[in-house]
Amino acid sequence: MLSINQVTKVIQSIGVGNTFDVTFIKKDGTERTFFGCMLDSPPQGAVAGELPEALPVMVTEDGVAKWRSFRLDSVVELNQTGENQ
């Protein structure tokens, strides 16, 4: 499991519009992987420079773009997959 500081550093290095994959533990204890894209602006109500506890991202599931989120304290693995690698 990655620390919140480790997750924050990776998220900040990915940058706007770039893609990533994240594996995390859901509330029910199961593991899930998202393939998503970073938002082009901070989530509504976010404090400048801070990430929310549950980070909203755009993911594609079955060919359809959907909003999903993952908790920063539940990340097992996080990797950039597109652009600025």
C-alpha positions in Angstrom: 0.0 0.0 0.0 1.3 3.4 -0.9 1.3 6.3 1.6 -0.9 9.4 0.9 2.3 11.4 0.4 3.6 8.9 -2.2 0.2 9.0 -4.0 0.1 12.8 -3.9 3.6 13.0 -5.5 2.7 10.7 -8.3 -0.6 12.4 -9.0 1.1 15.8 -9.1 3.8 14.5 -11.5 1.2 13.0 -13.9 -0.2 16.4 -14.8 -3.4 17.6 -16.5 -4.9 15.4 -19.3 -2.4 12.6 -18.9 -3.5 9.0 -18.4 -2.7 6.6 -15.6 -3.6 3.3 -14.0 -4.4 2.9 -10.4 -5.0 -0.2 -8.3 -6.7 0.3 -5.0 -8.7 -1.5 -2.3 -12.4 -0.7 -2.4 -14.4 -0.1 0.8 -15.7 -3.7 0.6 -12.0 -5.0 0.7 -11.9 -6.0 -3.0 -9.1 -4.8 -5.3 -10.0 -2.7 -8.3 -8.0 -1.1 -11.2 -9.0 2.0 -13.0 -7.4 3.3 -16.2 -8.1 7.0 -16.1 -7.3 10.6 -17.0 -6.3 13.5 -14.8 -8.8 16.4 -14.6 -8.0 19.6 -16.3 -9.1 21.6 -13.2 -9.3 20.9 -9.5 -12.4 19.2 -8.2 -15.2 21.6 -7.1 -14.6 22.7 -3.6 -11.0 21.6 -3.5 -8.5 23.7 -1.6 -5.7 25.0 -3.9 -2.7 22.7 -3.9 -4.5 19.9 -1.9 -6.0 16.7 -3.2 -9.4 15.6 -1.8 -9.6 12.4 0.2 -11.4 10.7 -2.7 -9.9 11.8 -6.0 -12.4 12.1 -8.9 -11.1 10.9 -12.3 -12.5 10.2 -15.7 -12.3 6.5 -16.6 -13.4 4.5 -19.6 -15.4 1.3 -18.8 -16.7 -0.8 -21.7 -16.0 2.0 -24.1 -18.0 4.6 -22.1 -16.4 7.6 -20.2 -17.6 7.7 -16.6 -16.7 9.7 -13.5 -15.2 7.5 -10.7 -13.1 8.1 -7.6 -10.6 6.4 -5.4 -9.5 7.1 -1.9 -5.9 8.3 -1.6 -5.3 6.0 1.5 -6.3 2.9 -0.5 -3.8 2.9 -3.4 -1.8 -0.2 -3.9 -0.1 0.9 -7.2 -0.2 4.1 -9.4 1.5 4.5 -12.7 1.4 7.1 -15.5 0.6 5.6 -18.8 0.5 8.5 -21.3 2.3 11.7 -22.2 5.0 13.2 -19.9 6.4 9.8 -18.8 
